[in-house]
Amino acid sequence: MLVEELCEGREYRVGVFGCDRPFASFVGNLNKDGSVTVPAPLDDESVSIIRDMAVDAFCALSCKGLALFDFYQEESGNILLGEVNTVPALYESAPYPVLMADLGMRYPYLLAKLIEQAIEHSDRGM
């Protein structure tokens, strides 16, 4: 059982892609139905903090390929990392592909790049 403190505030998602030089997607607002609205209604500073935190966590956890991060912004403005999903859903309307599409990585291209980097890094343990 996992018990965590209740975080009052808004929830956001951001995807990270890459192996050698990972980068973050735009920040999306997590809706009650699980869908994501991109871009999230956030100020530029909060967006920058969330994207930087996602890439920093991705690297600190030695993630490779892709990951989906959930963040919470408290009423005070404090931003907290809530969850890291290293195997996010990849159907076309899932949050990760939707977030990456806003960067120009449309679904077929995203899948091709994921496969390409997996093959490229397979000899290095990815």
Contacts in CASP RR format, 6 or more apart in sequence:
PFRMAT RR
TARGET T0000
AUTHOR 0000-0000-0000
METHOD contacts of the structure
MODEL  1
MLVEELCEGREYRVGVFGCDRPFASFVGNLNKDGSVTVPAPLDDESVSII
RDMAVDAFCALSCKGLALFDFYQEESGNILLGEVNTVPALYESAPYPVLM
ADLGMRYPYLLAKLIEQAIEHSDRGM
7 72 0 8 1.000
7 74 0 8 1.000
7 80 0 8 1.000
7 82 0 8 1.000
8 74 0 8 1.000
8 75 0 8 1.000
9 72 0 8 1.000
9 73 0 8 1.000
9 74 0 8 1.000
9 75 0 8 1.000
10 29 0 8 1.000
10 72 0 8 1.000
10 73 0 8 1.000
11 29 0 8 1.000
11 30 0 8 1.000
11 70 0 8 1.000
11 71 0 8 1.000
11 72 0 8 1.000
12 27 0 8 1.000
12 28 0 8 1.000
12 29 0 8 1.000
12 30 0 8 1.000
12 40 0 8 1.000
12 42 0 8 1.000
12 50 0 8 1.000
12 70 0 8 1.000
12 71 0 8 1.000
12 72 0 8 1.000
12 73 0 8 1.000
13 27 0 8 1.000
13 28 0 8 1.000
13 30 0 8 1.000
13 36 0 8 1.000
13 68 0 8 1.000
13 69 0 8 1.000
13 70 0 8 1.000
13 71 0 8 1.000
13 95 0 8 1.000
13 99 0 8 1.000
14 24 0 8 1.000
14 25 0 8 1.000
14 26 0 8 1.000
14 27 0 8 1.000
14 28 0 8 1.000
14 50 0 8 1.000
14 51 0 8 1.000
14 54 0 8 1.000
14 68 0 8 1.000
14 69 0 8 1.000
14 71 0 8 1.000
14 99 0 8 1.000
15 24 0 8 1.000
15 25 0 8 1.000
15 54 0 8 1.000
15 66 0 8 1.000
15 67 0 8 1.000
15 68 0 8 1.000
15 69 0 8 1.000
15 88 0 8 1.000
15 96 0 8 1.000
15 99 0 8 1.000
15 100 0 8 1.000
16 22 0 8 1.000
16 23 0 8 1.000
16 24 0 8 1.000
16 25 0 8 1.000
16 54 0 8 1.000
16 55 0 8 1.000
16 58 0 8 1.000
16 63 0 8 1.000
16 66 0 8 1.000
16 67 0 8 1.000
16 68 0 8 1.000
16 69 0 8 1.000
17 23 0 8 1.000
17 25 0 8 1.000
17 65 0 8 1.000
17 66 0 8 1.000
17 100 0 8 1.000
17 105 0 8 1.000
17 110 0 8 1.000
17 113 0 8 1.000
17 114 0 8 1.000
18 64 0 8 1.000
18 65 0 8 1.000
18 66 0 8 1.000
18 117 0 8 1.000
19 64 0 8 1.000
19 65 0 8 1.000
19 117 0 8 1.000
19 120 0 8 1.000
19 121 0 8 1.000
19 126 0 8 1.000
22 55 0 8 1.000
22 58 0 8 1.000
22 59 0 8 1.000
22 63 0 8 1.000
22 65 0 8 1.000
23 55 0 8 1.000
24 50 0 8 1.000
24 51 0 8 1.000
24 52 0 8 1.000
24 54 0 8 1.000
24 55 0 8 1.000
25 38 0 8 1.000
25 99 0 8 1.000
25 100 0 8 1.000
25 102 0 8 1.000
25 103 0 8 1.000
26 38 0 8 1.000
26 39 0 8 1.000
26 40 0 8 1.000
26 47 0 8 1.000
26 99 0 8 1.000
26 102 0 8 1.000
26 103 0 8 1.000
27 38 0 8 1.000
27 39 0 8 1.000
27 40 0 8 1.000
27 42 0 8 1.000
27 46 0 8 1.000
27 47 0 8 1.000
27 50 0 8 1.000
27 51 0 8 1.000
27 71 0 8 1.000
28 36 0 8 1.000
28 37 0 8 1.000
28 38 0 8 1.000
28 39 0 8 1.000
28 40 0 8 1.000
28 99 0 8 1.000
29 36 0 8 1.000
29 37 0 8 1.000
29 38 0 8 1.000
29 40 0 8 1.000
29 41 0 8 1.000
29 42 0 8 1.000
30 36 0 8 1.000
30 70 0 8 1.000
30 95 0 8 1.000
31 37 0 8 1.000
34 95 0 8 1.000
35 93 0 8 1.000
35 95 0 8 1.000
35 98 0 8 1.000
36 95 0 8 1.000
36 98 0 8 1.000
36 99 0 8 1.000
38 98 0 8 1.000
38 99 0 8 1.000
38 102 0 8 1.000
39 47 0 8 1.000
39 102 0 8 1.000
40 47 0 8 1.000
42 50 0 8 1.000
42 73 0 8 1.000
46 73 0 8 1.000
46 77 0 8 1.000
46 79 0 8 1.000
49 79 0 8 1.000
50 71 0 8 1.000
50 79 0 8 1.000
53 69 0 8 1.000
53 71 0 8 1.000
53 79 0 8 1.000
53 81 0 8 1.000
54 67 0 8 1.000
54 69 0 8 1.000
54 71 0 8 1.000
54 81 0 8 1.000
57 69 0 8 1.000
57 81 0 8 1.000
57 84 0 8 1.000
58 67 0 8 1.000
58 69 0 8 1.000
61 67 0 8 1.000
61 84 0 8 1.000
63 84 0 8 1.000
63 86 0 8 1.000
64 121 0 8 1.000
64 126 0 8 1.000
65 114 0 8 1.000
65 117 0 8 1.000
65 118 0 8 1.000
65 121 0 8 1.000
65 126 0 8 1.000
66 86 0 8 1.000
66 88 0 8 1.000
66 96 0 8 1.000
66 114 0 8 1.000
67 84 0 8 1.000
67 85 0 8 1.000
67 86 0 8 1.000
67 88 0 8 1.000
68 84 0 8 1.000
68 85 0 8 1.000
68 88 0 8 1.000
68 95 0 8 1.000
68 96 0 8 1.000
68 99 0 8 1.000
69 81 0 8 1.000
69 82 0 8 1.000
69 83 0 8 1.000
69 84 0 8 1.000
69 85 0 8 1.000
70 81 0 8 1.000
70 82 0 8 1.000
70 83 0 8 1.000
70 84 0 8 1.000
70 85 0 8 1.000
71 79 0 8 1.000
71 80 0 8 1.000
71 81 0 8 1.000
71 82 0 8 1.000
72 79 0 8 1.000
72 80 0 8 1.000
72 82 0 8 1.000
73 79 0 8 1.000
73 80 0 8 1.000
74 80 0 8 1.000
88 94 0 8 1.000
88 95 0 8 1.000
88 96 0 8 1.000
89 95 0 8 1.000
89 96 0 8 1.000
90 96 0 8 1.000
90 97 0 8 1.000
90 111 0 8 1.000
90 114 0 8 1.000
91 97 0 8 1.000
92 107 0 8 1.000
97 107 0 8 1.000
97 110 0 8 1.000
100 110 0 8 1.000
101 107 0 8 1.000
101 110 0 8 1.000
105 113 0 8 1.000
118 126 0 8 1.000
END
